[in-house]
Amino acid sequence: MVSDRALNVLRVIVQDYIQSSEPVASKAIAERPGFEVSAATIRNDMALLEEEELITAPHTSAGRVPTDKGYRVFVDTLTHHRPLSQAQRQAIQRFLDESIDLDDTLTRTVRLLSTLTNQVALIQYPSFGAARVRHVELLPVDDRRVMIILITDSGRVDQSVIDWGEVPDDAVVGEIRAAINEALLGKNLDEVPHILSGLPEAVNPERKEMFEKLSDGICRTLDAHRTTRLLMSGAANLVKTEADFSQSVYPVLEAIEEQVTVLKLFHEMQAESLDVGARIGNELGGPLSETSVVAGSYQANISDAGVVGVLGPTRMDYPGNMAAVRAVARYLSGILGGPPSTEETPA
């Protein structure tokens, strides 16, 4: 157990090392306001921190740097997160308010978060188990094919193309469109396959084959809702910090692109029901063991949620990144129709 002063020493070491990437010496800490003790006393505190494996001496340097465990204690003892500036909050609102649908909103979000944090930004598409059908549109592509566009009440738009063999005239397409929307409007996505299975038998026999192909196409479109997807932006930011890694950053980039590891991590962090959480260094393991992830959940509606976060080296600005992730997640919840936040949102 370390003293309060030693914890303050740890905080200074973390903050100074994040900013400068240079080991922090006892003399520099003793000269800071608030430490009215000698450098020798600070060295004693640093020795205790080293015994607790919270800091370490790189090579023969007189200074110390945080360990993964030290970063963890720093994050866990944060009393506040650095607030975003008014300009940053307004930028979030302006940028996301211009989005036109879910895909555009999430793409804009991940680009914005990468810019705010100078890290790799990641966002998981929300699950839509409770989403309902708002509209099904049928658009002829050519003489044989029709594009199916499925729009849900969450704002998500998915599409697929079917081959009808011969596309009928506009009046027949309109008739089929009206029948499909009458059957599916307002229905939960989980109900749609069952409803579609009985539809071909209830229509004009001349339209049966067309409805069967249409039903298959809509079911394929629904598969997009069941597939967890991940968007990434800012890979170049990771490459710029390559000096923070003992080896190449490319195994990290490969792990992100494969998505499986990150999606599993996001699922675990979401299950913890934290506002914003962090996984640090060896807590991640594998190719991500020299990185940290800061992530938080956002709500797409009352029951459906996703995760948004940033990934970078362990030497990252945890207070700033946590503030940015929290602000973006809250604004995203608001724009996608999630429950209203009880705390400040961008204004």
N, C-alpha and C positions, 0 to 999 in steps of 0.2 A: 504494500500500500504506500503510495507516494503522497507527499504533503501537497497542500494547495499551491505553495510557491513552486514546487517542482512541476506541478501541472501547468502553471503559468510559463515556466521555462520551456516545457514541451510545446505549448502553443506558439511561443515565439520562434522556436526552432522550426516547427512546421511552416508557419507563415513566412519566415525569412527564406527558408529553403525553397518553398514554392515560388517565391518571387525572384530569387537570384540564382537558384540551382547550385549554389555554393555551400559547402559545410559551414555551420554556424559555430562561432567560437564563444567561450564564456565571457571574454572581455567585451564583445559586442553586445551581449545580453545585459551585462552589468551596467553598461552605459545608457541603456534605454530608460526612459521615464517609468517610474513605478517600481523599479528594482533598486531599493536603497541598501544594497549589500555589496560586498566586494566580489571581484571575479573569482576569488578562491571559494567563496560560499556557493557561487553559481556552479563552480566545477564539482563541488560536493553533490549538489542537486543533480547534475548531469551524470555523475557516477551512479547515483541511485536509479536514475532513468535507464542507464545502460544495463544495470543489474536486472531491471524489470523487462529488458529487451524492447524498450520503447524507442531507443535511439541507438545509433552505432557509429563507429569511427571508420570512414572509408580510407583504406590504406593506412598511411602514417599521418594523416591530416590531424591538426590540432582541433579542428571543428567536428561537429557531429551532424548526422542527418537522421531523419525519422525512419523507423522501420514500418512494415505493414501494420504491426500491432500498435505502433505509435500513432499512425494515421487513424486507426480505428478508435483509439481513445480520444483523439482530437475531435473526430466527427461525433462520437457519442456524448461528448461533454460540451458541444456547441450550445450556447445559451440563446443565440439568435442567428438568423441567416441574414446576410447582407441584402438589404432591400434593393430592388431594381429602381433605377431613376424614373422620374416621370416621363422623360423622353423615351426610355426603353419600353415602358408600359404602353405608351401611345403608339410606338412603332409596332408592337405586337398586335394591338387592336386594328390599326390601319391595314397592316399586311394581311391578317387573317380575314378581316371583314370583306376583302375583295375576292375571296374564294367563291367558286360557283357550284361545287359539289363536294362530296366526301373525299374523292381522290385528290382534288385540287387542294382542299383544306389540309389534308395530311401531308401532301408534298410541300406545301408552303410552310407547314409547321416544322418539318424536319430541317428544311433549309434555314428557317429563321433561328431555330435553336442552335444549329451549328455556328451561325454567325454570332449569336449572342455569347457563346461559350468558347469558341475556338477549339471545339472538340468534335469527335465523330458523334453525330446525332442519330438516334434510332427511334422509330415509332412502330408499334405493333398495331395492325388493323384491329378494330374492336370485333368481338364476337357478336353475332346478331341473332341469337336464339329467340329473342322476343320481338324482333322486327316484323313489321307487317307490310303487305303489298300495298303500295300507293297507286301504281299504274304499270301496265304492260303495254309497250308500244311495238308495233310491227312495221318495219321499213323495208320495202323491196330493194334488194341490192342489184339484181339483174333479172333476166327472164326466169331463172330457176331458184334463186336463193332469196331468203328473207332474214333480216337481222331482228333478233328479239332483244328488246331493251327492258330490263326489269328495274323498277325504281321502288325503293322502300321508304317507309315513313321516317327512317333515320337519315335520308338523303343519299344513301349509297346507290350507285348506278352500276349494273353489270350487264353484259351483253354476250350473245352467242349468235352464230349464223347456222341456219338449217337449209337443206336442199329440199324444196318442195317438188322438184321435177318440172313443174310449170306453175309460175306465180299467176293467180287469177287476177281479174281486173280490180280496180280500186274499190268498187262497191262490195265485192266479196271479201276482200281483205278487211274492209271496215266492219263488215258483219262478223267476221271471225274475231277481230280485235274487241268488238263490243261484247261478244259472248265470253271471251277469256276474262275480260275485266269484270264483268258481272259476276263470274264465278269466283274470282280471286281477290277482288278489292276488299281491303281491310283484314284479310286472312293472315294469320301467323305463318311465317315461312315453313315451320314444321308441318303445318296442315296442308300445304300446297301439293306435295306429291300424291297424297290420298285423294284430294279433290280432282286432280288431273287424271288419276287412274280411271275414274268413272265418267269423265267428260266425253270421250269419243263415242261411248255407247248412247249418249243422250242427245247427240246432234244428228243432223241430216246425214243419212248413210253416204251421200256423195261427198261429204266433208270429213268422213271418219278418218281416212288415211292422213289427211292434212292435219287434223287435230292430234293424231298419234305422234306425228313428227314434231308438231309444235310442243306437245307435252314433254317429249324427250329433250327438246332444246331448252325448255324452261328448267327442267330438272338439272341439266348440265350447268345452266346459269346459277342455280342454287348452290352447286358445288363450290362456286367461288366464295360464297358466304361462309362455307364450312372450312375453308382452307385458310389457316393462319398465315398472314403475310407480314413482311417486315420491310420498311423503307429505311434507307440510310443516306446520309449526306455528310460531307466534310472529311472524306478519307484522306485528303491532302493534309488536313490538320494533324493527323496521326503521323504521317511521314515527316512533317516538320519537327516532331518531337522525338525522332529516332534516337537522339543522343541519350534519352532517358531509358532506353532499353539495352539490355546486355547483349542482345543479338538483333536480328532483323525484325522489323515490324510486319513483314509480309505474312508470317503465320497467323498473326492477329487479324489482319485484313481477310485472310482466307477463312478464318473461323467465323468472322462476321458475315461474309458473303454466303457461307453455307447455311447460316441462319439457325440451325438446330440448337447450337449451344446457347445463343443469345435468347431464343424463344423459350427455352427451358428455364433460363435464368429469370427472364421476365415473368414467367408463370409462377416461379417460386417467390419472387419479390411481391407479386400481386397478391399471392395467398397470405402474405404477412400483414396485409391491410395497412401498410404504412403510407402516410401522406407522401413523403419522399424518403427513400432509403439509399444506402450505399453498400456496395460490395467491393472489397479492397484487396488487391494483390493476391496473396495465396488463398484467400477465401474463394477465389474464382477457379484457380487451378488450370492445368493444361496450357494451351497457347495464350490464355488471357491472364496468366498468373502475374504478369508485370503491369497489368492495367487495373483501373478502377471503373466501376459503373455507378452512376447516380441516376435513379429512375423513380418515377411516380405514376400513379394510375390516373386515368381520365375516364369520365363517364360519357357514353354515347347516348344513353337514355337511362331510365331508372334502374334497369337490370343488366345492361350490357356495358362492358368496359374494355379498355386497352391500356397499354403501357407506353410511356414516352420517356426517353432518357438520353444520357450522353456517356460516351466511353472515351477514356484517354489514359495517359500514364498515371501511375499512383501519385506523382508530383503534380496534382491538379488543384485548382482553386475550388475546394469543396464548398465553402460558404456561398461563393458566387454561383457556382453550378447548381447547387441545391435551390437557390432562390430562383434561378432562371427556369429550371425544370418545374418547380412548383407553380410559378406564374403562368407558364405556357400550358401546363396540364389543366389549371383552373379555367383559363380562357377557352381552351379547347372543349372542356365540359360544357361551358356556357353556350358556345356556338353550335355544338352538336345536340343540344337539348337535354343535357344531363341535369341533375338536381342543382339548384342554386347554391353557390358557395356561401359559407357563413363568414368567410374572411375576405380580405381585400382582393379584388380582381383588377386587371388593368383598366385604367380609365383615361 
